[in-house]
Amino acid sequence: MDSQKEALQRIITTLANKNEELHNFMETLSHSLAGVQVNSPQAVSDLEEEFDMLFTVLVEMKESMINRIKQEGAKKTQELQHQLTQSGSALESAVELLEFANNALDIKDEDEFTKAAKQIKDRVTMAPAFRLTMKPKATDNMNHLMADFNQERQLLQNLKFLPVPRAPEIEVGDCLVLDNTVSIAWKMPVEDSKIDHYILEYRKTDHEGLPRIKDERCWEVVDNIKTTEYSLSGLKFDSKFMNFRVRACNKAAAGEYSDPVTLETRAFNFGFDSSSSHLNLKVEDRSVEWDPQGGKGLESKVKGKENKGRSGTPSPKRTSTTRSPAIRGGRDRFTGESYTVLGDTSMDCGQHYWEVKALKDCKSYSVGVSYRNLGKFDQLGKTNTTWCIHINNWLQASFAAKHNNKAKNLDGTVPDRIGVFCDLDSGQLSFYNAETKQLIHTFKAKFSQPVVPAFMASQLSVFRKEGGILGLPGRRNPWSTRKEESLVYQEGGILGLPGRRNPWSTRKEESLVYQEGGILGLPGRRNPWSTR
Protein backbone atom coordinates (compact mmCIF):
# COMPACT_ATOMS: atom_id res chain seq x y z
CA MET A 1 0.00 0.00 0.00
CA ASP A 2 2.80 2.40 0.95
CA SER A 3 4.74 1.62 -2.20
CA GLN A 4 1.63 2.25 -4.29
CA LYS A 5 1.11 5.58 -2.53
CA GLU A 6 4.71 6.54 -3.23
CA ALA A 7 4.33 5.58 -6.87
CA LEU A 8 1.09 7.55 -7.10
CA GLN A 9 2.73 10.50 -5.41
CA ARG A 10 5.52 10.42 -7.97
CA ILE A 11 2.93 10.37 -10.75
CA ILE A 12 1.11 13.29 -9.14
CA THR A 13 4.37 15.24 -8.88
CA THR A 14 5.19 14.48 -12.51
CA LEU A 15 1.71 15.58 -13.64
CA ALA A 16 1.89 18.74 -11.55
CA ASN A 17 5.26 19.63 -13.06
CA LYS A 18 3.97 18.92 -16.56
CA ASN A 19 0.88 21.04 -15.90
CA GLU A 20 3.08 23.89 -14.76
CA GLU A 21 5.29 23.46 -17.82
CA LEU A 22 2.26 23.47 -20.13
CA HIS A 23 0.86 26.53 -18.38
CA ASN A 24 4.13 28.37 -18.86
CA PHE A 25 4.27 27.25 -22.52
CA MET A 26 0.71 28.48 -23.11
CA GLU A 27 1.62 31.83 -21.58
CA THR A 28 4.60 31.99 -23.91
CA LEU A 29 2.39 31.20 -26.92
CA SER A 30 -0.19 33.79 -25.86
CA HIS A 31 2.51 36.37 -25.42
CA SER A 32 3.95 35.55 -28.85
CA LEU A 33 0.48 35.65 -30.45
CA ALA A 34 -0.18 39.06 -28.93
CA GLY A 35 3.22 40.19 -30.17
CA VAL A 36 2.46 39.02 -33.72
CA GLN A 37 -0.87 40.85 -33.69
CA VAL A 38 0.91 44.04 -32.67
CA ASN A 39 4.10 43.68 -34.68
CA SER A 40 2.54 42.62 -38.00
CA PRO A 41 0.55 45.86 -38.56
CA GLN A 42 3.54 47.80 -37.30
CA ALA A 43 5.77 46.11 -39.89
CA VAL A 44 3.28 47.04 -42.64
CA SER A 45 3.21 50.62 -41.41
CA ASP A 46 6.99 50.78 -41.34
CA LEU A 47 7.21 49.36 -44.87
CA GLU A 48 4.69 51.89 -46.19
CA GLU A 49 6.68 54.64 -44.56
CA GLU A 50 9.87 53.42 -46.20
CA PHE A 51 8.19 53.32 -49.65
CA ASP A 52 6.67 56.75 -49.11
CA MET A 53 10.13 58.05 -48.32
CA LEU A 54 11.44 56.33 -51.45
CA PHE A 55 8.66 57.86 -53.57
CA THR A 56 9.42 61.26 -52.09
CA VAL A 57 13.08 60.93 -52.99
CA LEU A 58 12.20 59.89 -56.57
CA VAL A 59 9.80 62.81 -57.02
CA GLU A 60 12.37 65.24 -55.66
CA MET A 61 15.05 63.80 -57.92
CA LYS A 62 12.73 64.02 -60.93
CA GLU A 63 11.92 67.66 -60.27
CA SER A 64 15.58 68.46 -59.73
CA MET A 65 16.68 66.80 -62.97
CA ILE A 66 13.89 68.44 -65.00
CA ASN A 67 14.88 71.82 -63.62
CA ARG A 68 18.46 71.12 -64.58
CA ILE A 69 17.43 70.39 -68.19
CA LYS A 70 15.29 73.52 -68.35
CA GLN A 71 18.08 75.68 -66.99
CA GLU A 72 20.55 74.23 -69.48
CA GLY A 73 18.14 74.83 -72.38
CA ALA A 74 17.47 78.41 -71.29
CA LYS A 75 21.18 79.11 -71.00
CA LYS A 76 21.93 77.79 -74.48
CA THR A 77 18.97 79.66 -75.94
CA GLN A 78 20.18 82.92 -74.43
CA GLU A 79 23.75 82.46 -75.68
CA LEU A 80 22.69 81.50 -79.22
CA GLN A 81 20.11 84.29 -79.38
CA HIS A 82 22.74 86.82 -78.33
CA GLN A 83 25.14 85.56 -81.01
CA LEU A 84 22.38 85.74 -83.59
CA THR A 85 21.58 89.34 -82.73
CA GLN A 86 25.25 90.34 -82.92
CA SER A 87 25.63 88.57 -86.25
CA GLY A 88 22.59 90.37 -87.67
CA SER A 89 23.98 93.79 -86.72
CA ALA A 90 27.36 92.89 -88.18
CA LEU A 91 25.71 91.74 -91.39
CA GLU A 92 23.83 95.02 -91.84
CA SER A 93 27.05 96.97 -91.34
CA ALA A 94 28.93 94.73 -93.78
CA VAL A 95 26.21 95.12 -96.45
CA GLU A 96 26.33 98.90 -96.12
CA LEU A 97 30.13 98.90 -96.32
CA LEU A 98 30.08 96.62 -99.39
CA GLU A 99 27.68 98.93 -101.18
CA PHE A 100 29.88 101.94 -100.31
CA ALA A 101 32.95 100.12 -101.66
CA ASN A 102 31.22 99.22 -104.90
CA ASN A 103 30.21 102.83 -105.42
CA ALA A 104 33.80 103.96 -104.74
CA LEU A 105 34.95 102.04 -107.78
CA ASP A 106 33.03 104.46 -110.01
CA ILE A 107 34.84 107.57 -108.68
CA LYS A 108 36.97 109.21 -111.49
CA ASP A 109 38.73 111.81 -109.42
CA GLU A 110 41.98 110.39 -108.10
CA ASP A 111 42.00 112.38 -104.84
CA GLU A 112 38.40 111.53 -104.03
CA PHE A 113 39.03 107.87 -104.85
CA THR A 114 42.09 107.80 -102.61
CA LYS A 115 40.08 109.39 -99.81
CA ALA A 116 37.19 106.92 -100.26
CA ALA A 117 39.56 103.93 -100.38
CA LYS A 118 41.22 105.01 -97.12
CA GLN A 119 37.84 105.45 -95.49
CA ILE A 120 36.72 101.97 -96.62
CA LYS A 121 39.92 100.45 -95.28
CA ASP A 122 39.42 102.06 -91.88
CA ARG A 123 35.78 100.93 -91.71
CA VAL A 124 36.70 97.36 -92.65
CA THR A 125 39.26 97.29 -89.84
CA MET A 126 36.58 98.32 -87.36
CA ALA A 127 33.69 96.35 -88.90
CA PRO A 128 31.79 94.08 -86.40
CA ALA A 129 31.70 91.33 -88.99
CA PHE A 130 35.47 90.89 -88.66
CA ARG A 131 35.40 90.97 -84.82
CA LEU A 132 32.76 88.28 -84.33
CA THR A 133 33.63 84.64 -83.49
CA MET A 134 32.13 82.44 -86.13
CA LYS A 135 31.67 79.52 -83.70
CA PRO A 136 28.42 78.98 -81.81
CA LYS A 137 28.85 79.37 -78.08
CA ALA A 138 26.38 76.51 -77.52
CA THR A 139 25.24 73.44 -79.35
CA ASP A 140 21.86 71.88 -79.63
CA ASN A 141 23.17 68.63 -78.13
CA MET A 142 21.44 67.71 -74.79
CA ASN A 143 22.75 64.15 -74.53
CA HIS A 144 24.77 64.98 -71.42
CA LEU A 145 21.46 65.36 -69.59
CA MET A 146 20.01 62.05 -70.65
CA ALA A 147 19.25 59.47 -67.93
CA ASP A 148 19.44 55.71 -67.93
CA PHE A 149 17.92 54.11 -64.82
CA ASN A 150 18.32 50.50 -65.80
CA GLN A 151 20.63 49.80 -62.86
CA GLU A 152 18.44 51.69 -60.45
CA ARG A 153 15.40 49.90 -61.83
CA GLN A 154 17.08 46.58 -61.21
CA LEU A 155 17.98 47.67 -57.68
CA LEU A 156 14.37 48.60 -57.04
CA GLN A 157 13.21 45.30 -58.45
CA ASN A 158 15.62 43.55 -56.08
CA LEU A 159 14.42 45.35 -52.99
CA LYS A 160 14.32 42.92 -50.06
CA PHE A 161 13.83 42.94 -46.36
CA LEU A 162 16.87 43.56 -44.18
CA PRO A 163 19.37 40.68 -43.94
CA VAL A 164 18.80 39.70 -40.30
CA PRO A 165 21.46 37.55 -38.58
CA ARG A 166 20.46 34.10 -37.48
CA ALA A 167 19.99 33.30 -33.82
CA PRO A 168 23.17 32.32 -31.96
CA GLU A 169 23.42 29.05 -30.05
CA ILE A 170 24.50 29.18 -26.42
CA GLU A 171 27.02 26.42 -25.65
CA VAL A 172 25.86 25.31 -22.23
CA GLY A 173 28.83 22.99 -21.77
CA ASP A 174 31.22 25.95 -21.98
CA CYS A 175 29.25 28.13 -19.56
CA LEU A 176 30.66 28.46 -16.07
CA VAL A 177 29.16 29.67 -12.78
CA LEU A 178 31.93 30.44 -10.29
CA ASP A 179 33.04 33.05 -7.74
CA ASN A 180 30.14 35.47 -8.21
CA THR A 181 30.81 35.33 -11.95
CA VAL A 182 28.90 33.71 -14.81
CA SER A 183 30.74 33.11 -18.08
CA ILE A 184 28.54 32.61 -21.14
CA ALA A 185 29.76 31.24 -24.49
CA TRP A 186 27.87 30.94 -27.77
CA LYS A 187 28.40 30.36 -31.49
CA MET A 188 26.66 31.13 -34.76
CA PRO A 189 25.01 28.20 -36.58
CA VAL A 190 26.70 29.37 -39.80
CA GLU A 191 29.61 31.72 -40.33
CA ASP A 192 28.44 35.32 -40.78
CA SER A 193 31.14 37.88 -41.48
CA LYS A 194 28.68 40.77 -41.43
CA ILE A 195 27.93 40.48 -37.70
CA ASP A 196 29.01 43.65 -35.92
CA HIS A 197 28.29 42.82 -32.28
CA TYR A 198 26.14 40.79 -29.89
CA ILE A 199 23.61 41.64 -27.20
CA LEU A 200 23.45 39.52 -24.05
CA GLU A 201 20.39 39.61 -21.80
CA TYR A 202 20.05 37.97 -18.40
CA ARG A 203 17.78 37.92 -15.40
CA LYS A 204 17.53 36.15 -12.07
CA THR A 205 14.78 33.67 -11.33
CA ASP A 206 13.82 31.05 -8.80
CA HIS A 207 12.24 28.80 -11.46
CA GLU A 208 14.05 26.01 -13.21
CA GLY A 209 13.56 25.37 -16.91
CA LEU A 210 12.52 27.77 -19.64
CA PRO A 211 12.11 31.46 -18.74
CA ARG A 212 8.65 32.48 -17.63
CA ILE A 213 6.85 35.28 -19.38
CA LYS A 214 5.42 36.66 -16.16
CA ASP A 215 8.67 36.55 -14.22
CA GLU A 216 8.85 39.30 -11.65
CA ARG A 217 12.38 40.33 -12.70
CA CYS A 218 13.22 42.29 -15.84
CA TRP A 219 15.86 41.38 -18.38
CA GLU A 220 19.16 43.21 -17.94
CA VAL A 221 21.11 44.06 -21.11
CA VAL A 222 24.80 44.00 -22.00
CA ASP A 223 25.28 45.59 -25.43
CA ASN A 224 28.11 45.87 -27.95
CA ILE A 225 29.86 42.57 -27.19
CA LYS A 226 32.44 41.95 -29.91
CA THR A 227 33.28 38.30 -29.15
CA THR A 228 31.26 35.11 -28.72
CA GLU A 229 31.75 34.94 -24.97
CA TYR A 230 31.21 37.21 -22.02
CA SER A 231 31.71 37.09 -18.24
CA LEU A 232 29.34 38.81 -15.83
CA SER A 233 31.32 39.51 -12.69
CA GLY A 234 30.43 40.96 -9.30
CA LEU A 235 27.02 39.30 -9.28
CA LYS A 236 24.96 38.75 -6.16
CA PHE A 237 23.60 35.24 -6.26
CA ASP A 238 20.31 35.83 -4.46
CA SER A 239 18.32 33.55 -6.75
CA LYS A 240 18.53 29.85 -7.51
CA PHE A 241 18.79 30.27 -11.28
CA MET A 242 19.61 32.80 -13.98
CA ASN A 243 18.18 33.01 -17.50
CA PHE A 244 20.38 33.98 -20.45
CA ARG A 245 19.75 34.75 -24.11
CA VAL A 246 21.85 36.28 -26.91
CA ARG A 247 21.13 37.99 -30.21
CA ALA A 248 23.47 38.96 -33.05
CA CYS A 249 23.46 42.35 -34.77
CA ASN A 250 24.84 43.56 -38.08
CA LYS A 251 24.94 47.14 -39.33
CA ALA A 252 21.31 46.90 -40.39
CA ALA A 253 19.33 44.99 -37.78
CA ALA A 254 19.32 42.76 -34.71
CA GLY A 255 18.49 39.10 -35.20
CA GLU A 256 16.37 36.65 -33.25
CA TYR A 257 17.21 35.70 -29.70
CA SER A 258 18.95 32.43 -29.07
CA ASP A 259 17.06 29.70 -27.30
CA PRO A 260 17.21 30.82 -23.67
CA VAL A 261 19.17 28.76 -21.19
CA THR A 262 18.79 28.55 -17.43
CA LEU A 263 21.90 28.13 -15.30
CA GLU A 264 21.79 27.15 -11.65
CA THR A 265 23.65 29.46 -9.28
CA ARG A 266 23.37 27.09 -6.30
CA ALA A 267 22.66 30.12 -4.17
CA PHE A 268 22.68 29.24 -0.50
CA ASN A 269 20.16 31.66 0.98
CA PHE A 270 19.57 31.58 4.68
CA GLY A 271 18.31 33.81 7.41
CA PHE A 272 18.11 33.35 11.17
CA ASP A 273 16.10 30.70 12.92
CA SER A 274 13.79 32.50 15.30
CA SER A 275 13.59 29.39 17.47
CA SER A 276 17.35 29.17 18.06
CA SER A 277 18.39 32.58 19.35
CA HIS A 278 19.56 33.47 22.82
CA LEU A 279 16.97 34.15 25.51
CA ASN A 280 17.52 37.88 25.28
CA LEU A 281 16.82 37.92 21.56
CA LYS A 282 13.52 37.62 19.78
CA VAL A 283 14.06 36.76 16.13
CA GLU A 284 11.26 37.10 13.61
CA ASP A 285 11.20 36.68 9.87
CA ARG A 286 12.07 40.30 9.15
CA SER A 287 13.23 41.73 12.46
CA VAL A 288 15.19 41.09 15.61
CA GLU A 289 14.19 42.66 18.91
CA TRP A 290 16.18 43.28 22.06
CA ASP A 291 14.14 41.79 24.90
CA PRO A 292 15.83 42.62 28.24
CA GLN A 293 13.05 40.87 30.15
CA GLY A 294 13.35 37.65 28.24
CA GLY A 295 10.37 38.48 26.04
CA LYS A 296 8.24 40.09 28.74
CA GLY A 297 9.37 43.69 28.48
CA LEU A 298 9.50 44.58 24.81
CA GLU A 299 11.05 47.99 24.48
CA SER A 300 11.92 48.50 20.88
CA LYS A 301 11.36 46.96 17.52
CA VAL A 302 13.31 47.60 14.39
CA LYS A 303 12.00 46.15 11.17
CA GLY A 304 13.94 45.56 8.04
CA LYS A 305 13.78 43.73 4.79
CA GLU A 306 14.08 40.01 4.32
CA ASN A 307 17.64 38.91 3.92
CA LYS A 308 18.83 37.28 0.76
CA GLY A 309 22.05 35.28 0.94
CA ARG A 310 24.32 35.42 -2.02
CA SER A 311 26.46 32.37 -1.99
CA GLY A 312 26.41 29.04 -3.71
CA THR A 313 28.58 26.51 -5.44
CA PRO A 314 27.94 24.55 -8.59
CA SER A 315 27.81 20.82 -8.02
CA PRO A 316 27.14 17.80 -10.16
CA LYS A 317 24.87 16.57 -7.38
CA ARG A 318 21.65 18.12 -6.25
CA THR A 319 22.35 20.34 -3.26
CA SER A 320 19.78 19.79 -0.57
CA THR A 321 18.74 22.48 1.89
CA THR A 322 15.76 22.71 4.17
CA ARG A 323 14.32 25.91 5.56
CA SER A 324 13.35 25.56 9.19
CA PRO A 325 9.92 26.78 10.24
CA ALA A 326 9.96 30.25 11.76
CA ILE A 327 7.64 29.25 14.58
CA ARG A 328 9.02 30.00 18.03
CA GLY A 329 8.18 27.51 20.69
CA GLY A 330 8.99 27.94 24.35
CA ARG A 331 11.83 30.24 25.29
CA ASP A 332 14.08 27.30 26.08
CA ARG A 333 16.81 27.85 23.50
CA PHE A 334 20.28 29.32 23.98
CA THR A 335 20.78 30.90 27.35
CA GLY A 336 23.49 31.60 29.90
CA GLU A 337 26.78 32.37 28.12
CA SER A 338 25.69 30.72 24.87
CA TYR A 339 25.03 33.88 22.87
CA THR A 340 24.25 31.87 19.75
CA VAL A 341 21.98 32.08 16.73
CA LEU A 342 21.64 29.43 14.03
CA GLY A 343 20.80 29.73 10.36
CA ASP A 344 17.26 28.84 9.40
CA THR A 345 18.32 26.62 6.46
CA SER A 346 19.79 23.18 7.06
CA MET A 347 22.10 21.35 4.66
CA ASP A 348 22.12 17.58 4.30
CA CYS A 349 24.11 17.11 1.09
CA GLY A 350 25.99 19.02 -1.57
CA GLN A 351 28.50 21.85 -1.30
CA HIS A 352 27.82 25.22 0.30
CA TYR A 353 29.92 28.33 0.76
CA TRP A 354 29.50 31.60 2.63
CA GLU A 355 31.79 34.21 4.12
CA VAL A 356 32.14 35.87 7.51
CA LYS A 357 33.77 39.19 8.20
CA ALA A 358 34.86 40.50 11.60
CA LEU A 359 34.02 44.11 12.19
CA LYS A 360 36.25 46.79 13.61
CA ASP A 361 37.15 46.32 17.28
CA CYS A 362 35.47 42.94 17.31
CA LYS A 363 36.54 41.22 20.54
CA SER A 364 35.28 37.66 20.43
CA TYR A 365 33.22 35.58 18.05
CA SER A 366 32.89 32.13 16.51
CA VAL A 367 31.63 30.95 13.13
CA GLY A 368 31.00 27.43 11.90
CA VAL A 369 28.27 24.82 11.64
CA SER A 370 26.21 22.85 14.07
CA TYR A 371 23.59 20.15 14.30
CA ARG A 372 20.26 21.67 15.08
CA ASN A 373 19.95 19.78 18.38
CA LEU A 374 22.60 21.94 20.05
CA GLY A 375 21.89 22.27 23.78
CA LYS A 376 20.71 25.58 25.15
CA PHE A 377 23.85 26.03 27.29
CA ASP A 378 26.23 24.65 24.66
CA GLN A 379 28.78 26.86 23.00
CA LEU A 380 30.18 26.42 19.52
CA GLY A 381 33.23 24.18 19.42
CA LYS A 382 32.68 22.70 22.88
CA THR A 383 30.48 19.79 21.76
CA ASN A 384 30.90 16.96 19.28
CA THR A 385 28.04 18.41 17.19
CA THR A 386 29.67 21.78 16.45
CA TRP A 387 32.70 22.80 14.38
CA CYS A 388 33.93 26.37 14.33
CA ILE A 389 36.73 28.89 14.07
CA HIS A 390 37.02 31.02 17.22
CA ILE A 391 38.61 34.45 17.29
CA ASN A 392 39.42 36.21 20.57
CA ASN A 393 40.81 39.71 20.46
CA TRP A 394 40.90 40.38 24.18
CA LEU A 395 44.15 41.02 26.12
CA GLN A 396 45.53 37.65 25.06
CA ALA A 397 44.52 37.19 21.44
CA SER A 398 43.79 33.72 20.17
CA PHE A 399 42.84 32.19 16.83
CA ALA A 400 41.79 28.55 17.01
CA ALA A 401 39.79 25.79 15.36
CA LYS A 402 37.42 24.18 17.88
CA HIS A 403 35.46 20.93 18.00
CA ASN A 404 34.37 18.63 20.83
CA ASN A 405 35.93 20.97 23.43
CA LYS A 406 39.33 20.66 21.76
CA ALA A 407 41.12 23.65 20.32
CA LYS A 408 43.90 23.80 17.76
CA ASN A 409 45.76 27.08 17.64
CA LEU A 410 46.09 28.46 14.15
CA ASP A 411 49.10 30.28 12.78
CA GLY A 412 49.00 33.59 11.03
CA THR A 413 46.87 36.66 11.42
CA VAL A 414 43.11 36.63 11.47
CA PRO A 415 41.83 37.54 7.98
CA ASP A 416 39.28 40.28 7.50
CA ARG A 417 36.93 37.83 5.81
CA ILE A 418 36.70 34.11 6.49
CA GLY A 419 35.22 31.80 3.87
CA VAL A 420 33.33 28.74 5.08
CA PHE A 421 33.06 25.82 2.66
CA CYS A 422 30.88 22.95 3.80
CA ASP A 423 31.22 19.84 1.62
CA LEU A 424 28.73 17.40 3.07
CA ASP A 425 29.30 14.81 0.35
CA SER A 426 32.99 14.39 1.22
CA GLY A 427 32.60 15.18 4.92
CA GLN A 428 34.78 18.28 5.03
CA LEU A 429 34.35 21.70 6.60
CA SER A 430 37.03 24.14 5.41
CA PHE A 431 37.81 27.71 6.39
CA TYR A 432 39.64 30.09 4.06
CA ASN A 433 41.07 33.53 3.93
CA ALA A 434 38.38 34.90 1.63
CA GLU A 435 40.69 37.59 0.28
CA THR A 436 43.66 35.39 -0.67
CA LYS A 437 41.79 32.06 -1.03
CA GLN A 438 44.38 30.51 1.29
CA LEU A 439 43.27 27.53 3.35
CA ILE A 440 43.14 28.17 7.12
CA HIS A 441 41.88 24.88 8.50
CA THR A 442 39.85 21.82 7.48
CA PHE A 443 37.70 19.61 9.69
CA LYS A 444 37.07 16.08 8.46
CA ALA A 445 33.87 14.62 9.82
CA LYS A 446 31.10 12.21 8.97
CA PHE A 447 28.05 14.39 9.32
CA SER A 448 25.31 12.07 10.53
CA GLN A 449 22.68 14.81 10.60
CA PRO A 450 21.89 17.93 8.60
CA VAL A 451 23.92 20.96 9.69
CA VAL A 452 23.10 24.66 9.86
CA PRO A 453 25.31 27.77 9.81
CA ALA A 454 26.08 28.81 13.37
CA PHE A 455 27.32 32.08 14.86
CA MET A 456 28.25 33.04 18.39
CA ALA A 457 29.34 36.37 19.87
CA SER A 458 30.44 37.38 23.34
CA GLN A 459 26.96 38.81 23.67
CA LEU A 460 24.39 38.95 20.91
CA SER A 461 22.64 42.29 20.80
CA VAL A 462 19.91 43.83 18.67
CA PHE A 463 20.05 43.47 14.88
CA ARG A 464 17.76 43.58 11.91
CA LYS A 465 17.62 42.43 8.32
CA GLU A 466 17.50 45.37 5.96
CA GLY A 467 18.42 44.84 2.35
CA GLY A 468 20.27 41.78 3.55
CA ILE A 469 21.84 43.70 6.43
CA LEU A 470 21.31 42.88 10.08
CA GLY A 471 21.95 45.52 12.69
CA LEU A 472 20.85 49.08 13.32
CA PRO A 473 23.87 51.40 13.23
CA GLY A 474 24.34 55.06 13.87
CA ARG A 475 22.74 55.86 17.23
CA ARG A 476 23.03 54.89 20.85
CA ASN A 477 20.62 52.60 22.68
CA PRO A 478 18.28 54.83 24.71
CA TRP A 479 17.35 51.87 26.91
CA SER A 480 20.82 50.55 27.63
CA THR A 481 22.04 50.60 31.24
CA ARG A 482 25.58 49.31 30.68
CA LYS A 483 28.33 49.85 28.16
CA GLU A 484 28.76 46.38 26.73
CA GLU A 485 28.17 46.55 22.99
CA SER A 486 28.16 43.72 20.48
CA LEU A 487 26.56 43.39 17.07
CA VAL A 488 25.96 40.70 14.46
CA TYR A 489 24.42 41.27 11.06
CA GLN A 490 23.81 39.53 7.78
CA GLU A 491 24.26 41.26 4.42
CA GLY A 492 23.02 39.24 1.45
CA GLY A 493 24.14 36.34 3.52
CA ILE A 494 26.27 38.82 5.47
CA LEU A 495 26.26 39.07 9.26
CA GLY A 496 27.21 42.30 10.96
CA LEU A 497 27.51 46.00 10.17
CA PRO A 498 31.13 47.12 10.05
CA GLY A 499 32.53 50.09 11.90
CA ARG A 500 29.51 50.83 14.14
CA ARG A 501 28.78 50.28 17.82
CA ASN A 502 25.67 48.45 18.97
CA PRO A 503 23.26 51.03 20.45
CA TRP A 504 21.43 48.47 22.59
CA SER A 505 24.38 46.66 24.19
CA THR A 506 24.79 46.71 27.99
CA ARG A 507 28.46 45.80 28.58
CA LYS A 508 31.92 46.74 27.34
CA GLU A 509 32.36 43.58 25.36
CA GLU A 510 32.30 44.24 21.64
CA SER A 511 31.90 41.39 19.21
CA LEU A 512 30.87 42.15 15.66
CA VAL A 513 30.52 39.33 13.17
CA TYR A 514 28.96 39.20 9.73
CA GLN A 515 28.59 36.79 6.90
CA GLU A 516 29.21 37.88 3.33
CA GLY A 517 27.85 35.33 0.86
CA GLY A 518 27.74 35.09 -2.84
CA ILE A 519 31.01 33.37 -3.69
CA LEU A 520 30.67 30.33 -5.92
CA GLY A 521 33.29 27.68 -6.05
CA LEU A 522 35.91 26.36 -3.72
CA PRO A 523 38.41 29.15 -2.93
CA GLY A 524 42.10 28.58 -3.19
CA ARG A 525 42.00 25.72 -5.66
CA ARG A 526 40.57 24.78 -9.01
CA ASN A 527 36.81 24.37 -9.22
CA PRO A 528 36.24 20.57 -9.37
CA TRP A 529 33.02 20.98 -11.35
CA SER A 530 34.38 23.33 -14.00
CA THR A 531 34.37 22.17 -17.60
CA ARG A 532 36.90 24.79 -18.71
Secondary structure, DSSP 8 states (H G I E B T S, - for coil): -HHHHHHHHHHHHHHHHHHHHHHHHHHHHHHHHHHHHHHHHHHHHHHHHHHHHHHHHHHHHHHHHHHHHHHHHHHHHHHHHHHHHHHHHHHHHHHHHHHHHHHHTT---HHHHHHHHHHHHHHHHT-GGGTS--S-SS-S--GGG----HHHHHHHHT----------EE-GGG-EEETTEEEEEEE-SS--TTEEEEEEEEEEES--SS--TT-SS--EEEEEE-SSEEEE-S----SSEEEEEEEEEESS-EEEE---EEEE--EE---B-TTSS-TTEEE-SSEEEE-TTTTSS----EE-------EE---SS--EEEE------SS-SS-TT--EEEBSEEEEESEEEEEEEE-TT--EEEEEEEETT--TT--TTSSTTEEEEEEE-SSS-EEEEEETTEEEE--S---SEEEEEEETTTTEEEEEETTTTEEEEEEE----S-EEEEEEESS----B-BTTB----SS--TT--S----EEEETTTTB--TT---TT--SS---EEEE-----S-TTS--TT---
